[in-house]
Amino acid sequence: FRFLGRVMGKALFDRQLISGHMVQHLYKHILGWPVTFDDLEMVDAEFHKSMLQLLAMASSEEDVTNMCLDFTYTEETLGIKTHVDLVPDGSNKEVTNENLSEYLELICKYRLLERIKPQLNELLLGFFDVIPEPLLTIFDYQELELVLCGLPKIDLDDWKQNTNYVGSFVSTKAKHRVCTWFWEIVRDDFDQEMKARLLQFVTGTSGVPARGFSVLQGNDGVIREFTLNGIQANVSSYPKAHTCFNRLDLPLYTSKKELFEKLKLAVTTCATGFYME
């Protein structure tokens, strides 16, 4: 892993592109950015969904102690199960409505970082052997992927032709006013970098399959079309991405200007989820 880190650092130093993409939270980790709860969806969509169900239970004032959870995580390797304490003596600490946020933060941090901490440390050491860490402060994690892997060649017609429409868009599809505005914005207002960032935002990577968007895959390796999902809007609604399903939830804005402003902000900030150092 240290060698791999050095290869990545050398490629960045020599401005050579790498024909491979990592999951987004690893780019964040290289830059020292906190990972978020939403990053878990890209790694394990089912587990992320189950954690969301716990949050929903707590928000509706259901008693999460009925789930009989404690502060441990169960790993299974080659059929052998082991229990990892998330806190000292975690098996004797019950998950309650009051400490649920702490539990979710710890279990997500473990899933995303702690379980592969030795490998990540070696990767970072190798990377920083070549590129001093302070020099990376000019990048955000999306830019780091684009610098390492290059801007993709995006065929907008292919992208549009291989898009699925659900929710409020299911009947009118691309002819819906909001969808029309969306594609006009992508075509006319987003340059190549912003198109790549939009793709990153929705799919978790800026990479485009060699055979085009018709074979776009989810993080589980299953072909999943790029999907626009029409949802009802409120005052604070922003587009939300579900990277494991390549789906963008698009509120039904009343003007193209509002769609442009909120889509651009969502794509460039990705400000979702709680953070974990």
N, C-alpha and C positions, 0 to 999 in steps of 0.2 A: 504493500500500500504506500510505503514511502517512495518507492520507485515510481509508482503511478502518479503520486503527487508531484514528483520532480518532472515527469513527462508533461503534465499539465502546465506546470510553471514555465518550463522551457518553451512549450508551444505558445504560451501567452507572450513571453519575452521576445520570441522570434517572429511573432505575428503569423504563426502557422495555425490552421484550423484543425480541430479535432472532429472526426466524423462519428460522434457519439454524444448522447445527452444524458445527464443525471437528473434525478428527481429534484424539484425546486429547493427543498429544504437543505440539500447539501450545498448548493450555491450560497444560501443564507449562512450556513455554518462556516464556510470558508471566510466569509466577510465579517463574521462575528455578529450577525444579525440574529435576533431571537426568532425561534420557530413558533408557529401558531397552531392552535387546535385544528384549523382548517387544513393545515399541511398533512394531517393524519389521513384525510380523505384520499389523497393521492397515493398513499402507501397501502392502506387497507380500508376500503370503502365500507365493508360490512361492520368492521369494528368501530369505525367512526359513527356509523348509523346507530349502533347500539349505545354508544356514549351520548349521542343526541337524545335518545329515548330516556336515558337517565335524567338528563337536564329537563326534558319535558315533564317527567314525573315530579321532579322537585318544584318546577314552576307552577304546576297545578296542585301543589301541596299534598301530593301523594307521599307516603312514607317509603323512602328508598331502602330502609333497613329490611323491607320485605324481600329484597333481592339477595339478601344474605351475602353481601360482598365485604371483603376486608382489604387492607392496604397491601395486597400481594398481586403479583402477575404470574400466570401459569404459562410456562414455555413447554413446547413439545418438540423434541428432536428424535427422529427415528423411532417414534412411538413411545419414547420415554418422557414422562412429564416431570418438570421441576418447578418449584415455587420460588419466586424472587420477591424478597421484601422490598417494598417501595419506601418504607421508613423502618427504623429499628423496631423489631418485634411487630412487624406489620400484620401478621396473622391474628394478632389479638387486638387490632384496632379496627372497629367496625365502621363501614361507610354510612354516613348519615346525611340528612338534608343539609346540616350545618357545615360539614366538612367535604361535601361533594366536589366543590370547586378545587380544593386541594388535591383530592383523589384524581380528578380528571387531569389536572396539570402534571402530576407526578407520573401517571400512567402514560400520558402522551409523550412526555419527556423521555421516559424509558423506551417506548416503542420507536421513537424517532432518533434518539441520540445515545442513550446510556447502553443499550444492548450491543451496540457496535462501537463503543467508545475507543477501545484500543486501535481498531482499524482507522477510525476517523482521526485520531491523534497522529497516527503515522502518515496518513494522507496529508494532513495540514503541515506536519514537519517537512515532508518532501516538497510541498508547494512553496513553503516559506524559505526553504533552502535556496530557491531560485529567485523568487519574487518577495522582497521584504514586505511584511504585512502592512506597514503604513502606506505603501504605494497603492493599495487596493481601496483606500477610502474614497477614491474618485468614482467608484462603480456602485450601482445598486445590483441586487442579485440577478435581475433580468438582463442588465447590461453585461454582466459577467458571462452569462450563458451565450449571449450574442457575440461577444468578443472571442470567446473560446471556440464556438461552433459556427460562427458566421451567420449572416442574414440569409434566411431561406428564400428560395425563388418561389413566390406564391402566385399561383394562377387563380385569380379572383373568380373567373368564370367557372372553373372546376370546383372551387370552394363553394360557390353559390349553388351549383347544380347538385352537389352532394351534401346538402343541408336538409335536415329533418325539422319539421315544424310541429310543435305540440302546444298544449294549453290553449290560450286564446287565439293562437295562430293556426290551429289544426284545420280549419275549414278554408280560410283564405290563403294560407301559406305565405309565399313571398309577396303576394299582392296586398297583404295587410299594410296599412299605412306605416306602422312602426317598423315593420320589416323592410319596407321600401326605403325609409329614412336610414335604417341601419346600414344597408348595402351602399347607399349613396355616400354616407359618412366614411365607410371603409374605403370606397373607391376614390372619392374626391378629397377628403380631408385628412386621411391617415397616410403618411408616407410609408416607405418600406419598413422602417424600423417600428413604427406604430402598428402596422399590420402584424409584424412578428410578435410584438408585445401582446396584442390582442389574442393571437394564437396561443402564446404562453399562458395568458390569463385563463383561457377556457380549457385548454388541454393539458397544461402543466409542462409543455415543452414547445420550443419554437420550431422543432423539426417537422418537415412535411414528408410523408412516405414517398418513396421513389415512384410508385405507381399512382400517386395523387390522393386526393381526399376520399376517394371511394373505398380505400382500404385503411382509413384512419382508425387507430386502435385506442382502446382505453388502457388504463394501467394494468388490467388483468390479461392483456393480450388479445382480447376479443374485439372484433371490428365493431366500432361504435361511431355512427355518423355524427358530424358536428350538428348540434341541435340548438334551435332557438325556442325557448319556452315563454309564451306570453303570460304575464301575471299582472294582477291588479296593482296599481301604484298608490303610494301615499306620499306625504310631503318629503319624507327622508329616504325614499326608495332609491337604491343604487342597483345596477346590474350585478348579479351574483353568479359566480362560476362554480360548477361541479365538475372538477377535473377528471374524476374517475369515469364519468359518463359523457365527457366532452359536451356538456350542456351549459348554455348561458340563459339564466332567468332574466328576462327583459321586461321591466315594468311598462305598462301602457301609457307612455308619456303623451302629453297633449301637444308638444311642439318638437320639431326637429332640433332646435337649439338646446332644449333641456336634455334630450337624448344625447347629443354630442358632448355637452359639458359633463354629464354624469358618467357616461361611458368612458370618456377620456380620463376622468379622475379615478374611476374604479380600476382601469387598466394600469395606470401609472403608479398608483399607491398600493393597490391590493390590500387595503386596510380592513381585514376581517379577522375574526377570532381573537382569543386571548393569547398573550405571549408567554413564552417559556424561555428563560435564559439557559 
